[in-house]
Amino acid sequence: MKTTSTEPVTRLSPQKRFSSMVTLLFGIWLVIAGFVLSVTHEGMWNSVVIGVLLFACSGLRLRRNSSFLWSCVNVILGFWMLLGPRPLVFIDNPFRWTDFALGWATVVLSIAAATGHDRVVEPERPTIERTTLPEYHGAV
């Protein structure tokens, strides 16, 4: 026998799901690119640490009823990719354009994820089919 719950179900908003999935992939890319594209040791560790943090925060944001603060952390990480490591890591490296593009994309997508709200969906109530009694036509 199938039992149905009468409690509301929370669904992720499509905006939050898409934005968080893309920033999660950005985190994976940063970890890989840190090992493949970085010229300096500092650049490698910067990309790996930022990639892991981006992956973790985006993954936590993909949970139902998660706090928008995870997206705020991702916005800060995006700004770090834009502004933070310039003097430390990049002198004349083409990898800086990857960080620049991913930084802006992370900021925009994280703001979109922060504004996405989960939906509460009420479950369908089971309907009871009413059977009608045959008409009574008098004595038999």
C-alpha positions as a LaTeX table, in Angstrom:
\begin{tabular}{lrrr}
\hline
Residue & $x$ (\AA) & $y$ (\AA) & $z$ (\AA) \\
\hline
Met1 & 0.00 & 0.00 & 0.00 \\
Lys2 & 1.37 & 3.37 & $-0.99$ \\
Thr3 & 1.36 & 6.02 & 1.69 \\
Thr4 & 1.32 & 9.67 & 0.82 \\
Ser5 & 2.67 & 12.46 & 2.95 \\
Thr6 & 0.48 & 15.45 & 3.59 \\
Glu7 & 3.41 & 17.69 & 4.49 \\
Pro8 & 4.55 & 20.38 & 2.04 \\
Val9 & 7.61 & 19.62 & $-0.09$ \\
Thr10 & 10.33 & 22.19 & $-0.78$ \\
Arg11 & 11.61 & 22.40 & $-4.36$ \\
Leu12 & 14.77 & 24.21 & $-5.46$ \\
Ser13 & 14.17 & 27.18 & $-7.68$ \\
Pro14 & 15.51 & 26.64 & $-11.23$ \\
Gln15 & 17.47 & 29.90 & $-10.98$ \\
Lys16 & 19.23 & 28.77 & $-7.80$ \\
Arg17 & 19.88 & 25.27 & $-9.14$ \\
Phe18 & 21.38 & 26.47 & $-12.45$ \\
Ser19 & 23.53 & 29.20 & $-10.89$ \\
Ser20 & 24.85 & 26.92 & $-8.17$ \\
Met21 & 25.60 & 24.08 & $-10.58$ \\
Val22 & 27.59 & 26.36 & $-12.88$ \\
Thr23 & 29.60 & 27.86 & $-10.02$ \\
Leu24 & 30.21 & 24.33 & $-8.73$ \\
Leu25 & 31.70 & 23.49 & $-12.15$ \\
Phe26 & 33.78 & 26.68 & $-11.97$ \\
Gly27 & 35.23 & 25.38 & $-8.70$ \\
Ile28 & 36.20 & 22.10 & $-10.35$ \\
Trp29 & 37.77 & 24.00 & $-13.26$ \\
Leu30 & 39.81 & 26.21 & $-10.93$ \\
Val31 & 41.28 & 23.20 & $-9.15$ \\
Ile32 & 42.24 & 21.58 & $-12.48$ \\
Ala33 & 43.52 & 24.84 & $-13.96$ \\
Gly34 & 45.57 & 25.51 & $-10.85$ \\
Phe35 & 47.68 & 22.47 & $-11.62$ \\
Val36 & 47.66 & 22.80 & $-15.41$ \\
Leu37 & 47.85 & 26.53 & $-16.19$ \\
Ser38 & 49.55 & 28.17 & $-13.22$ \\
Val39 & 53.09 & 29.41 & $-13.70$ \\
Thr40 & 53.93 & 30.16 & $-10.07$ \\
His41 & 53.55 & 28.09 & $-6.94$ \\
Glu42 & 51.42 & 30.83 & $-5.35$ \\
Gly43 & 49.13 & 30.91 & $-8.37$ \\
Met44 & 48.58 & 27.17 & $-8.17$ \\
Trp45 & 47.63 & 27.26 & $-4.49$ \\
Asn46 & 45.45 & 30.33 & $-4.96$ \\
Ser47 & 43.45 & 28.57 & $-7.68$ \\
Val48 & 43.19 & 25.29 & $-5.79$ \\
Val49 & 42.03 & 26.88 & $-2.53$ \\
Ile50 & 39.53 & 29.20 & $-4.26$ \\
Gly51 & 38.28 & 26.28 & $-6.40$ \\
Val52 & 37.71 & 24.04 & $-3.38$ \\
Leu53 & 35.92 & 26.82 & $-1.47$ \\
Leu54 & 33.79 & 27.66 & $-4.51$ \\
Phe55 & 32.90 & 23.98 & $-4.97$ \\
Ala56 & 31.98 & 23.57 & $-1.29$ \\
Cys57 & 29.87 & 26.74 & $-1.03$ \\
Ser58 & 28.04 & 25.99 & $-4.29$ \\
Gly59 & 27.39 & 22.44 & $-3.17$ \\
Leu60 & 25.96 & 23.67 & 0.12 \\
Arg61 & 23.81 & 26.17 & $-1.75$ \\
Leu62 & 22.29 & 23.32 & $-3.78$ \\
Arg63 & 20.61 & 21.93 & $-0.69$ \\
Arg64 & 16.97 & 22.70 & $-0.01$ \\
Asn65 & 16.36 & 25.55 & 2.41 \\
Ser66 & 20.04 & 26.55 & 2.33 \\
Ser67 & 21.14 & 29.95 & 3.50 \\
Phe68 & 21.79 & 32.65 & 0.95 \\
Leu69 & 25.02 & 33.39 & 2.84 \\
Trp70 & 26.73 & 30.60 & 0.85 \\
Ser71 & 26.07 & 32.67 & $-2.27$ \\
Cys72 & 27.46 & 35.74 & $-0.51$ \\
Val73 & 30.68 & 33.82 & 0.19 \\
Asn74 & 30.80 & 32.91 & $-3.51$ \\
Val75 & 30.45 & 36.60 & $-4.44$ \\
Ile76 & 33.45 & 37.39 & $-2.21$ \\
Leu77 & 35.41 & 34.54 & $-3.83$ \\
Gly78 & 34.49 & 35.92 & $-7.26$ \\
Phe79 & 35.80 & 39.36 & $-6.31$ \\
Trp80 & 38.96 & 37.73 & $-4.97$ \\
Met81 & 39.48 & 36.10 & $-8.38$ \\
Leu82 & 39.09 & 39.53 & $-9.95$ \\
Leu83 & 41.18 & 41.67 & $-7.64$ \\
Gly84 & 43.07 & 39.73 & $-5.00$ \\
Pro85 & 45.96 & 37.81 & $-6.49$ \\
Arg86 & 47.07 & 40.27 & $-9.18$ \\
Pro87 & 50.24 & 41.50 & $-7.48$ \\
Leu88 & 51.06 & 38.11 & $-5.96$ \\
Val89 & 50.42 & 35.70 & $-8.77$ \\
Phe90 & 50.02 & 37.22 & $-12.20$ \\
Ile91 & 52.72 & 39.20 & $-13.87$ \\
Asp92 & 52.18 & 38.46 & $-17.53$ \\
Asn93 & 50.26 & 35.21 & $-17.61$ \\
Pro94 & 47.37 & 34.32 & $-19.95$ \\
Phe95 & 45.79 & 32.47 & $-17.03$ \\
Arg96 & 44.77 & 35.83 & $-15.58$ \\
Trp97 & 42.04 & 36.10 & $-18.24$ \\
Thr98 & 40.56 & 32.81 & $-17.10$ \\
Asp99 & 40.41 & 34.09 & $-13.53$ \\
Phe100 & 39.02 & 37.42 & $-14.73$ \\
Ala101 & 36.20 & 35.79 & $-16.75$ \\
Leu102 & 35.41 & 33.23 & $-14.03$ \\
Gly103 & 35.49 & 35.96 & $-11.39$ \\
Trp104 & 32.84 & 38.05 & $-13.13$ \\
Ala105 & 30.74 & 35.00 & $-13.99$ \\
Thr106 & 30.94 & 33.80 & $-10.38$ \\
Val107 & 29.86 & 37.18 & $-9.04$ \\
Val108 & 26.87 & 37.39 & $-11.42$ \\
Leu109 & 25.76 & 33.77 & $-10.96$ \\
Ser110 & 26.16 & 33.91 & $-7.18$ \\
Ile111 & 23.99 & 37.00 & $-6.99$ \\
Ala112 & 21.42 & 35.18 & $-9.13$ \\
Ala113 & 21.59 & 32.16 & $-6.81$ \\
Ala114 & 21.20 & 34.40 & $-3.75$ \\
Thr115 & 18.00 & 35.89 & $-5.14$ \\
Gly116 & 16.49 & 32.52 & $-6.07$ \\
His117 & 13.93 & 31.28 & $-3.58$ \\
Asp118 & 12.86 & 27.71 & $-3.01$ \\
Arg119 & 9.23 & 26.87 & $-3.67$ \\
Val120 & 6.98 & 25.09 & $-1.21$ \\
Val121 & 4.69 & 22.70 & $-3.03$ \\
Glu122 & 1.64 & 21.30 & $-1.33$ \\
Pro123 & 1.13 & 17.61 & $-2.06$ \\
Glu124 & $-1.99$ & 16.59 & $-3.90$ \\
Arg125 & $-4.70$ & 15.39 & $-1.62$ \\
Pro126 & $-6.08$ & 12.02 & $-2.50$ \\
Thr127 & $-9.54$ & 12.23 & $-3.98$ \\
Ile128 & $-12.21$ & 9.84 & $-2.89$ \\
Glu129 & $-14.37$ & 8.54 & $-5.65$ \\
Arg130 & $-17.97$ & 8.52 & $-4.64$ \\
Thr131 & $-20.04$ & 5.72 & $-5.91$ \\
Thr132 & $-23.66$ & 6.28 & $-6.56$ \\
Leu133 & $-26.25$ & 3.85 & $-5.45$ \\
Pro134 & $-28.54$ & 2.40 & $-8.08$ \\
Glu135 & $-31.83$ & 4.20 & $-8.39$ \\
Tyr136 & $-34.71$ & 2.73 & $-6.49$ \\
His137 & $-37.79$ & 2.17 & $-8.67$ \\
Gly138 & $-40.24$ & 0.96 & $-6.13$ \\
Ala139 & $-41.06$ & $-2.49$ & $-4.86$ \\
Val140 & $-39.81$ & $-5.52$ & $-6.66$ \\
\hline
\end{tabular}
